[in-house]
Amino acid sequence: MTTTVDLVPGLLTTRDEIAAAFGCGTFQGIEPAVEAKKVFVYSDPSAGEEYGYTFDGRAEDDEYGPLYLYTGYGKSGNQELKSRNKSLYDHAKVGREVHLLVADGKMPDSGQKRQRYIGQMIVDPITPYVTRTGLGEDKKQRTVLVFRLRPAPGTTPVWKERDRLPAAATTAIEEIDVPAQVVIPAQTSVKAKSSEQFTATQTIANVAGGPKTVNLREGLLVEAFKKYLAAADHEHKTFQITIAGEPGALTPDLYDVTDHVLYEGKGLTTRHNIRVAIGQLMDYRRHVEKFEGAGLRVAVLLPSEPSSDLKDLLVSQDVHLVYQTEDGFSGFPLSS
């Protein structure tokens, strides 16, 4: 007898019922159903804390709408973009739907964990995932992939207040080694990278030619500057900052250990982007100075030279400027 499950947001079901209806597994957080062309994502924030999965939950809405964060596959060791994580990341490319379920108590008749169906999702095409640091099942520090999920077009998710990310208990900062999220092509071309990596279902309110491209430009810029720093024998890293009473974490773009400089990169040289970067640097600087020591300098990293008035703005706020040129980066190293 074939089991039928009607995936309506708010549905209460079990892993066994989903597996019987769609032909996927029952044990992992990311369960591809190949023949059904679906990927089922099971989120269980309470159980995840045992394995260092403390990043699951509904984040604050942003300009593109609702956002749910989901920690990837792998209980110990650094998580990588392969296996089940790659199945989720590549879902649009291979034509699979993503369906999100959240653990919601137990079934009264069997004691089996109950799953509440949130709705069909997509992996955010602008920023598919971020990296965070936490303890694994082996109690060792590791890097995890935190996927950013958005409601699919035409889907109205059924959220509950308890689905929100929990607030941090304390304010803390720790250094992290964030792997590159953008691979610089041989011919550094944002357009080429865009067409290579996002060829299917672009769904967030016509973002395909706008924020996504800017995000890729920023990623390429930061990765190019990391290589430039390395060639100059400068050590670099970044930080994960949690704020008491607030969910999630802050991650500055780049800290130059050698010169004690905090950088924030932007993909466009516009007044809006530079003003946002200044605000971010002022926010981060307070915390990083407590961790790395006083005298921290801050700098905006841009893809081109800004106007004279924007340069004056940066000088007035005691923010340094570094921008990319054909030969490298102007403004580096910083003047004293």
KAQUIQUI-V614672 format. One record per pair of residues at least 12 apart in sequence whose ideal C-beta (glycine too) atoms are under 10 Angstrom apart, sorted by the first residue. I is the first residue (numbers start at 1). GAP is how many residues later the second one is. Records with the same first field share a line. If there is no record, write none. Layout:
I=GAP + GAP
This chain:
1=19
2=18 + 19
3=13 + 14 + 15 + 16 + 17 + 18 + 19
4=13 + 16 + 17
5=12 + 13 + 14 + 15 + 16 + 17 + 112
6=15 + 111
7=14 + 15 + 31 + 33 + 90 + 92 + 94 + 110 + 112 + 113
8=109 + 111 + 150
9=90 + 91 + 107 + 108 + 109 + 110 + 111 + 142 + 146 + 147 + 148 + 149 + 150
10=106 + 107 + 108 + 109 + 146 + 147 + 148 + 149 + 150
11=90 + 104 + 105 + 106 + 107 + 108 + 147
12=89 + 92 + 93 + 95 + 102 + 103 + 104 + 105
13=88 + 91 + 94 + 101 + 102 + 103 + 104
14=12 + 87 + 92 + 93 + 96 + 98 + 99 + 100 + 101
15=12 + 13 + 16 + 25 + 27 + 86 + 88 + 97 + 98 + 99 + 100
16=91 + 94 + 96 + 99
17=95 + 98
18=13 + 15 + 20 + 22 + 24 + 81 + 83 + 97 + 99
19=12 + 14 + 21
21=12 + 15
22=12 + 13 + 14 + 15 + 16 + 18 + 77
23=12 + 13 + 15
24=12 + 14 + 15 + 16
25=15 + 59
26=14 + 16
27=15
28=12 + 13 + 14 + 45 + 55 + 56
29=12 + 13 + 14 + 15 + 18 + 19 + 24 + 27 + 41 + 42 + 43 + 44 + 45 + 46 + 55 + 56 + 59
30=12 + 40 + 42 + 43 + 53 + 54 + 55 + 56 + 57 + 58 + 59 + 68 + 117
31=53 + 56 + 68 + 70
32=52 + 54 + 55 + 56 + 59 + 62 + 64
33=63 + 64 + 66
34=53 + 60 + 62
36=60 + 61 + 63
37=54 + 57 + 58 + 59 + 60
38=53 + 58 + 59 + 60 + 61 + 82
39=45 + 48 + 49 + 50 + 51 + 52 + 55 + 57 + 58 + 59 + 60 + 61 + 82 + 84
40=48 + 57 + 58 + 59 + 60 + 61 + 75 + 77
41=15 + 27 + 29 + 31 + 43 + 47 + 50 + 57 + 58 + 59 + 60 + 61 + 77 + 80 + 82 + 106 + 108
42=28 + 57 + 58 + 59 + 60 + 61 + 71 + 73
43=13 + 14 + 15 + 25 + 26 + 27 + 28 + 57 + 58 + 59 + 60 + 72 + 73 + 75 + 106 + 120
44=12 + 57 + 58 + 59 + 60 + 69 + 71
45=12 + 24 + 25 + 26 + 57 + 58 + 117 + 118 + 119 + 120 + 121
46=57 + 116 + 120
47=56 + 66
48=22 + 23 + 27 + 55 + 86
49=85 + 86 + 117
50=25 + 85 + 87
51=20 + 23 + 24 + 25 + 83 + 84 + 85 + 86 + 87 + 88 + 93
52=19 + 23 + 24 + 80 + 81 + 82 + 83 + 84 + 85 + 86 + 87 + 88 + 89 + 90 + 92
53=17 + 18 + 19 + 21 + 22 + 79 + 81 + 82 + 83 + 84 + 91 + 93
54=17 + 78 + 80 + 81 + 90 + 92 + 111 + 112 + 114 + 188 + 195
55=14 + 15 + 16 + 17 + 75 + 77 + 79 + 89 + 90 + 91 + 92 + 110 + 111 + 192 + 193 + 194
56=12 + 13 + 14 + 15 + 46 + 47 + 90 + 91 + 107 + 109 + 110
57=12 + 13 + 14 + 45 + 105 + 106 + 107 + 108 + 109 + 190 + 191
58=44 + 60 + 91 + 99 + 101 + 102 + 103 + 104 + 105 + 106 + 107 + 189
59=87 + 89 + 90 + 105 + 106 + 188 + 189
60=104 + 105 + 186 + 187 + 188
62=62 + 86 + 88
63=141 + 142 + 144 + 148
64=60 + 62 + 84 + 86 + 139 + 140 + 141 + 143 + 147
65=85 + 86 + 139 + 140
66=52 + 53 + 55 + 83 + 84 + 85 + 89 + 90 + 91 + 93
67=54 + 57 + 60 + 81 + 82 + 83 + 84 + 98
68=32 + 34 + 50 + 51 + 53 + 56 + 79 + 80 + 81 + 82 + 83 + 89 + 91 + 95 + 96 + 97
69=60 + 61 + 63 + 77 + 78 + 79 + 80 + 96 + 178 + 179
70=18 + 28 + 30 + 32 + 51 + 53 + 59 + 75 + 76 + 77 + 78 + 79
71=58 + 61 + 63 + 73 + 74 + 75 + 76
72=12 + 13 + 14 + 16 + 17 + 57 + 59 + 72 + 73 + 74 + 75
73=12 + 13 + 14 + 15 + 71 + 72
74=62 + 63 + 68 + 69 + 70 + 71
75=61 + 62 + 63 + 67 + 69
76=59 + 60 + 61 + 62 + 63 + 64 + 66
77=59 + 60 + 61 + 63 + 65 + 66 + 67
78=53 + 55 + 58 + 63 + 64 + 65 + 66 + 67 + 99 + 101
79=50 + 52 + 53 + 57 + 63 + 64 + 65 + 66 + 67
80=63 + 65 + 99
81=47 + 48 + 64 + 98 + 100
85=44 + 59 + 60 + 62
88=33 + 35 + 40 + 41 + 57 + 59 + 61
89=34 + 39 + 40 + 56 + 58 + 108
90=33 + 38 + 107 + 110
91=30 + 31 + 32 + 109 + 110
92=30 + 31 + 33 + 36 + 106 + 107 + 108 + 109 + 110 + 111
93=104 + 105 + 106 + 107 + 108
94=106
95=105 + 106
96=104
97=23 + 24 + 25 + 55 + 104
98=21 + 22 + 23 + 24 + 25 + 49 + 51 + 52 + 54
99=18 + 19 + 20 + 21 + 22 + 53 + 56
100=15 + 16 + 17 + 18 + 19 + 20 + 21 + 49 + 51 + 52 + 55 + 57 + 63
101=13 + 14 + 15 + 16 + 17 + 18
102=12 + 13 + 14 + 15 + 16 + 56 + 57 + 58 + 60 + 61
103=12 + 13
104=12 + 13 + 56 + 58 + 59
116=42 + 43 + 44 + 47
117=40 + 41
118=31 + 33 + 37 + 39 + 40 + 41 + 42 + 45
119=30 + 32 + 33 + 35 + 36 + 37 + 38 + 39 + 40
120=31 + 32 + 33 + 34 + 35 + 37
121=26 + 27 + 28 + 29 + 30 + 31 + 34 + 36
122=26 + 27 + 28 + 29 + 30 + 31 + 33 + 78 + 79 + 80 + 81 + 82
123=24 + 25 + 26 + 27 + 78
124=23 + 24 + 25 + 26 + 79 + 80 + 83 + 88 + 91
125=23 + 25 + 69 + 72 + 73 + 75 + 76 + 77 + 78 + 79 + 82 + 83 + 86 + 87 + 90
126=22 + 24 + 72 + 76 + 78 + 81 + 82 + 84 + 85 + 86 + 87 + 88 + 89 + 90
127=20 + 21 + 54 + 84 + 85 + 88 + 89 + 91 + 92
128=17 + 19 + 20 + 21 + 53 + 69 + 70 + 87
129=15 + 16 + 17 + 18 + 19 + 20 + 52
130=14 + 15 + 16 + 17 + 18 + 48 + 51 + 110 + 118 + 119 + 121
131=12 + 13 + 14 + 15 + 45 + 46 + 47 + 48 + 49 + 50 + 107 + 109 + 120
132=12 + 13 + 14 + 44 + 46 + 108 + 110 + 116 + 117 + 119
133=41 + 42 + 43 + 44 + 45 + 106 + 107 + 116 + 118
134=12 + 40 + 42 + 106 + 115
141=33 + 35
143=33 + 34 + 35 + 36 + 97
145=34 + 36
146=102 + 103
150=53 + 54
151=52 + 53
152=49 + 51
153=48 + 50 + 51 + 52
154=49
164=83
165=81 + 82 + 83 + 84
166=81 + 82
167=75 + 76 + 77 + 78 + 79 + 80 + 81
168=73 + 74 + 75 + 76 + 77 + 78 + 79 + 80 + 81
169=73 + 75 + 76
170=72 + 73 + 74 + 75
171=70 + 71 + 72 + 73 + 74 + 75 + 116 + 119
172=67 + 68 + 69 + 70 + 71 + 72 + 77 + 115 + 119
173=66 + 67 + 68 + 69 + 70 + 76 + 77 + 79 + 111 + 114 + 115 + 117 + 118 + 119
174=65 + 66 + 67 + 68 + 75 + 117
175=62 + 63 + 64 + 65 + 80 + 82 + 113 + 116 + 117
176=61 + 62 + 63 + 64 + 65 + 73 + 75
177=59 + 60 + 61
178=44 + 48 + 59 + 60 + 61 + 62 + 73 + 74 + 75 + 76
180=39 + 40 + 42 + 43 + 46 + 47
181=34 + 35 + 38 + 41 + 42
182=15 + 33 + 34 + 35 + 36 + 37 + 38 + 39 + 40 + 41 + 42
183=13 + 14 + 36 + 37 + 40
184=35 + 36 + 37 + 39 + 40 + 42 + 43
185=35
188=32 + 33 + 35 + 36
189=27 + 31
190=22 + 23 + 24 + 25 + 26 + 27 + 28 + 29 + 30 + 31 + 77 + 113
191=22 + 25
193=20 + 23 + 24 + 26 + 27
194=14 + 15 + 18 + 19 + 21 + 22 + 23
197=15 + 19
198=14 + 15 + 18
211=56
213=54 + 55
214=52 + 53 + 54 + 56 + 59 + 89
215=52
216=51
217=48 + 49 + 50 + 51 + 86
218=35 + 46 + 47 + 48 + 49 + 50 + 55 + 83 + 84 + 85
219=34 + 46 + 48
220=45 + 47 + 83 + 104
221=32 + 44 + 45 + 46 + 80 + 81 + 82 + 102 + 103 + 108
222=16 + 31 + 32 + 41 + 42 + 43 + 44 + 45 + 79
223=31 + 42
224=41 + 77 + 79 + 100 + 104 + 105
225=28 + 29 + 31 + 38 + 40 + 76 + 97 + 99 + 103 + 104 + 107
226=27 + 28 + 30 + 37
228=94 + 96 + 100 + 101 + 104
229=25 + 27 + 28 + 29 + 30 + 32 + 34 + 100 + 103 + 104
231=97
232=24 + 26 + 27 + 96 + 97 + 100 + 101
233=25
234=22 + 23 + 24 + 25 + 27 + 98 + 99
235=20 + 21 + 22 + 23 + 24
236=17 + 18 + 19 + 20 + 21 + 22 + 23 + 25 + 27
237=15 + 17 + 18 + 19 + 20 + 55
238=13 + 14 + 15 + 16 + 17 + 24 + 25 + 46 + 50
239=12 + 13 + 16 + 23 + 45 + 48 + 49 + 52 + 53
240=12
241=42 + 43 + 45 + 46 + 47 + 50
242=45
243=40 + 44
250=30 + 33 + 34 + 37
251=33
252=12 + 13 + 28 + 29 + 31 + 32 + 33 + 35 + 36 + 46
253=12 + 13 + 24 + 27 + 28 + 31 + 47 + 48
254=45 + 47
255=29 + 33 + 36 + 37 + 41
256=41 + 43 + 76 + 77 + 78
257=35
258=75
259=38 + 40 + 73 + 74 + 75
260=28 + 29 + 32 + 33 + 34 + 35 + 36 + 37 + 74
261=35 + 36 + 37 + 38 + 59 + 61 + 71 + 72 + 73
262=18 + 19 + 22 + 23 + 26 + 27 + 30 + 34 + 35 + 36 + 37 + 58
263=14 + 18 + 34 + 35 + 36 + 37 + 38 + 57 + 59 + 69
264=12 + 13 + 14 + 15 + 16 + 17 + 19 + 20 + 34 + 35 + 36 + 37 + 38 + 55
265=12 + 34 + 35 + 36 + 37 + 38 + 57 + 59
266=14 + 34 + 35 + 36 + 37
267=35 + 36
268=34 + 35 + 36
269=31 + 33 + 34 + 35 + 36 + 37 + 38 + 41 + 54 + 55
270=32 + 36 + 37 + 40
271=35 + 36 + 38 + 39 + 42
273=27 + 29 + 30 + 33 + 37
274=26 + 28 + 32 + 33 + 36 + 37 + 39 + 40 + 43 + 45 + 47
275=35 + 38 + 42
276=24
277=21 + 22 + 23 + 24 + 25 + 37 + 42
278=20 + 22 + 35 + 36 + 38 + 39 + 40 + 41
279=38
280=18 + 20
281=15 + 16 + 17 + 18 + 19 + 36 + 37 + 38 + 39
282=16 + 35 + 36 + 37
284=12 + 14
285=12 + 13 + 34
297=21 + 22 + 23 + 37 + 39
298=16 + 19 + 20 + 21 + 22 + 36
299=15 + 20 + 21 + 22 + 23 + 32 + 33 + 35
300=13 + 14 + 17 + 19 + 20 + 21 + 22 + 23 + 31
301=19 + 20 + 21 + 22 + 23 + 28 + 30 + 31
302=12 + 19 + 20 + 21 + 22 + 27 + 28 + 29
303=20 + 21 + 22
304=19 + 20 + 21 + 26
305=16 + 18 + 19 + 20 + 25 + 26
306=15 + 17
311=12
320=12 + 13 + 14 + 15
321=13
322=12
